[in-house]
Amino acid sequence: MPLSNSRPPHSTNSSTAQHQANNDYSLTAYQYDLPTQLIAQEPAIPRDHSRLMVVSSRTEHQHVHFKDLPRFLCPGDLLIINNTRVIPARMYGYKPSGAKVEVLLLEPRPPQWLALVKPGRRLKPGSCIHFGSDIDHPVLKAHVEACDLNTNGRLLSFESMTDTPVDQLMESLGEVPLPPYITDSQADPNQYQTIYAQHPGAVAAPTAGLHFTPEVFQALEEKGIQRAEVTLHVGLGTFRPVESKEITQHQMHAEWVDLPQTTVDLIRETKDRGNRVFAVGTTTVRTLEGVATQEGQLKAYQGPVNLFIYPGYQWKVVDGLITNFHLPGSSLLMLVSGLIGRQRLMELYQEAIKQTYRFYSFGDAMVILPDAYQHIQGTQP
């Protein structure tokens, strides 16, 4: 049984659509200038007091706060959240010579880990990294087994030098990594986790979910809005920059997802009733649309997905989206453009800048309602 949006295609003049499509595939068309002071360094307190731009139609939007979200959803709607939990993926160690080394774990590749290391050029296969306060007597060692050409990372194997298991040592020695644009923050690590984070494995938070509070969830439940979960362990695919001048040449890095049968069933029931499915965050979008595209239908699935969404994509599951404001030229910006159109989205970003919205991980949010959906004629090349 196929799942699709009930909205009609958006008709455009063919020459205008062709010109727009050409711009849609150019990396330069996704750039914008952001004043440094609008890069959020601290989360909103309480979480649901962050601002919310409500994109309600193809021409209208309004400014409220996240705690107002239930006003804009309907009884019977379904929210899909990503329940991944950020691991203490940043670790600081030393080469046997005493030179400092920074390690950012990306994903497990049992029995090894894929990681980015600094300085990478000096850490060739056969190198060793020591962890612990005593360089000469480390409690944990990482051995560089191989280079990964796709990520410029390293495959590391870890060895405990004590009776403490490797996983426990990595947990105690590591720290939750904040993105590099957060340079002056006093945030507690728990503030970089959603309140519903359960399954460890992400190296970055699914930030659209950071705004939810128990009070918002209670208001949604009282209005008859359901909730279901997926897991996508946020990794390199989320923050790897798009470098190709033609974005169609960009290759997404695969990320591991878990789409349970209970969530699939709730989505089907929601669609059958004529209600709407809202994805909380781009990671949730990539899970749902990635599985539906890769498997030919929405079904329970565990494994990798690497779907790259940009204008021209034919949406299969998602009707609406809750998301943050994303970096210029990022695949996340392109994904949101695939829902409402690049030109409209860039205009909304300029409005957000004018209204001094806070951007990126600790920043404010946007909700795109189904009436704002802009179907771009054609398909992705």
N, C-alpha and C positions, 0 to 999 in steps of 0.2 A: 504494500500500500504506500504510494508515494506521498511525501509531505511537501507542501509548497505554500507560498504566500497567496492570500486571496486577493491582494491588491492588483489592479490592472496595470499593464505596462504604461510607462510615461511616454507619450508621443512627442517627438521633436522633429524639427526640420532636418532633412538628411544631411545637408551641407554643414549646418550648425553642429549636428551630432558628430559628424566626422572630424570637424575641427576640434571639438571638445575631446573626442576620443584620443586624438593625436597628443594633446596636452596631457591627458590622463596617464599616458605611458611614459612621460618624461620626468626624470627625477627632479629636475629644477622646478617643476610645477608644484612640488610638495614642500618648498622651502618658505619660511617666514621668519621675520625678525622678532625676537622676544626679549624685552627688557630683563636684564639679569635679576632685578628685584622681584619679578613675578615667578621665579623658580622657587617653589615652596621648600623651605628648609625644615619646617616643623609641621606636624599634623594638626588638624583642627581639633579643639577640645571643647565640648564633647565631639566625637567623630561626626555625628549627624548635623553639626552646625556648619559644616562646609557648604559652600554655595553650589547651586544646581541650576544649570541652564537647561530649560525644557524646550526641546525642538518639537513643536506640536503640529506643524504642518509644513508644506513646501515653502511657505512664505513667512511663517510666524514662529516666534520663540519668546520665552519670558524668563525672568530671573527670580529664583526662589532659593530655599535652602534644602539640603538633602532630607531633612526631617519631614519635608512636605511631599516627598515622593508618593506616598499612598494616595494622595489626591488625584494623581494623574494616571493611575492604573485602575483597571476594572475588575469587579468580582469575576472569578473564574480564570483570570490571567495566571500565568505560571512563570515564576522566576527560576532560572537555572544558575546556581552558584558553583564556583570552583573551590573545593575544600582542601586544596594543597596547603602544606605548611612549609615555611622557609626554614631551611637548615642552617646551622652555623658554618657556612660554606667558605668563609674567608679565614685562612690560616697563615700565620707568620712563623717562619722558620729560618734556618741558617744552613749554608753550605758548610762542610767540614772545616773550611778555611775561616769561617766566621762571617762571611758575606751574607747580608740579609736577603731573604727570599720571601715573596708573597705568592700564595697559592689561592686560586679561586676554583673550587670544585664546581663542575658543570653538570655531570650526570654519572651515575654508576654504570660501569661496564664490567660486571662481575667476572673475575675477582679483582678488577682494577677500577680506577676512577679516571674519567676524562677531566682535565683541569687546565686552566690558563695559569701560567707561571711567569713571574717577573724576577730577575731578567731572563727571558726565555732563551736568548741566544747562548747563554752560558750553561744552560741545563740540558745537555744532550743526553741521549740514551746511555745509561750506565752511571749517571750522576746520582747523588744521594742528598736528601734534604733532612735535616735534623729538627725536631720539635721538642720544646721544653725549655725551662729556664737555665739549664746547665748544658752548654753547647757540647762539652766533652762527654756528658752522660745523658743523652737524650732519652725521653720516655717513649718517643715515637719516631720512626723513620719512614720516609717515602722514597722509593726507588723509581727513577725515571726509566720506564720500560721501552717506550717508543714515542715518536712524534706523530701527531694526527694532522695530516695535510689539510683536511677540510676546515679545521678550526684554528690552526696554528697552535694548538694545545699540546699537552703531554698526557700520556697514559701512565698513571702512577699506581704502584702497589704499596700498600702500607704494612708496616711491621711493628708490633708492640714490643718494646724493650722491657716491659714489666709484666706483672700478672694481670694487669687491667686489659680487657678486650679492646681491640682497635676501635670499634664503634664508639665506645665510651670515651676513649682518649680524644678522638676527633670531635666529639660533642663538647668536651670540656675545654679543648685547646682552641676551637674555632669561635668565630663570632658571626652574627647575622650581618650579611653584607648590605650596606645601603648603596644605592646607585651613585656613580661618580659625580653627578651634578648636585648631590646633597653634600655640601662641603662644610657646613657649620650648623650642626644639629645636636640638640640635647635630647632627642627622642629616645625613649626606652625601646629596646628590641621588640617588646610585645606590641608596641604601637605600629610596627611594620608587619604585623600579622593580622589577618581578619579574625573576628571573634568566633568564626566557625572553622578555623584552620584545624585539620585533623591529621592528614597523612603527610609525614615528612618527605621531602624530596625536591622542593623548589629552591632555586638560588636567588629568586626575586619574588616579591609578593604580587598576587593578582590584585592590583591596586584599586580597581573599581569597587572591590568588596570592602575596602578599609573604612568606608563611610557608614556601614551598617552598624546599628546598635540594637540591643534587645527591645528598646522602645519602638524602633522602626519596624522590626519584625512583628511585634505584637500588633501594631496598627495595621500592618498588611494582613495578618491572619484574621483580625476582626472584620476586615473588609472582604474576606473570602478569596484572598490571593494565595495560591499555593507555592510551594518551594520544593525544588529537587536539586540533586547534587551531581557533579562530575568531578573528576580529578585530572588536571593537567599540571605536571611538574614543570614549572616555568624554568626554561633553560636558555641556551644560546639562541634558539629560534625567535625568542621574544625580543631580545635587544641587539641582535647582530645587525649592523648597519647595512642599508641598501647602498651599494657602491656602483652598480651598473647605471649608466646614463639612461638606458632604456630599461624601465623597471621590470619589463617582461623577462629580462635575462637573469633576474635575481633568483637564487635558489634558497628556499627556506631550509633551515636545519631542523631535523625531525625532533619532536618532543613526545614523551610518553604520556598516554592518556588512559583513563578508565571511564567508560560510559556504561553504567550498570543498567540492567534490564528494568529495574523499577523506574528509573528516569525516562527510559524509552517509552514505557507504558504510560506515564503521566503526560508526556508530550503528545502521544497519539490521542489520549483521551481529551486533552485540551484542544487539539486541532479539530477533533470530531465534533466538539461542542461549538465550534466557531470562535473560540477564545484565542488569546495571543500568547506567544512564547517570547519572553524577554531574557536575553543573555546578560548576565552580570559580568562584564569585562570581555576584552578581546580573546583572552585565553579560553573562555567558555565558548565563544563563537568558533574558534578554531577546532575545539573538540567536537562540537555538534556538526558543523558544516564539513569538517575534515573527515569524520566517520561517514557521513551521508554521501560525500563525494567519492571517497576511496572505496567504500564497500558497495556503492550503488543504491544504498538505502540506509535509513537510520536503524541501527541494530546494536545490541550489546556488544562491546568491543573493549579489548585491552591490547595496547600496543602503540607503535609510533604513528604519528600523523605529521605531515609537513605541508599542508595546504597554504598557499599564498593567495590571499584575497585582495583584489583591487578592482577599480571600476570596470564593469562589464561582467562581473561574476553573477551567476544566476543562483539566487538564494533558495535554499531548500528547506530550512528549518526555522531560522530565527526571524521573528517579526519586529522586535524592538531591541534596543541596546542601551545599557548603562555603562558609561566609560569615562575615563579621565581625559585630560588634554595631553596630547602626545608630542614627542620630539619632532622637529622638522625632518623631513626626508625619511621617516621611519616606516617600516612595514605596517605598524599599527595605524598610522595616519592614513595609509593607503587602504587598509581594511575598512575603516570608518567611511572613507570616501566611496567605497564600493556599495555602501548602504544608502547614502543620501546624495552622492555626487561630490566630486572634488571641489568644484567652484563654490557650491553652497557651503561646504565644510570650511573652506579657507575664509569665506566671508564671516562665518560664525566665529572662527578663531580671532579674526581682527576685532570683532565685537567683544569677545572675551578679554582681549588685551585692553581695549578701550575701557571696559568695565572693571579693570584690575583684578580679574580672576587669577587664582593661584594655579600654577601649572605643574605637571608631571606627578610623580609618585605620591607625594604628600599634598597634592593640590586639590582643586575643586573638581566637580563632576558635570557630566552632560547626560541627559536621557533623550534618546531619539524614539519618539512615538511612531507607530506604524503609519499614521497619516502623513509623516514627513518623508516617507520612503520614496526614493527617486530611482525608478528602474531605468538603467542605461541600456539603450538598444544594442543588440549584438552580444557577443560572448567574448570572454578573454581569449586573446590570440594564443 
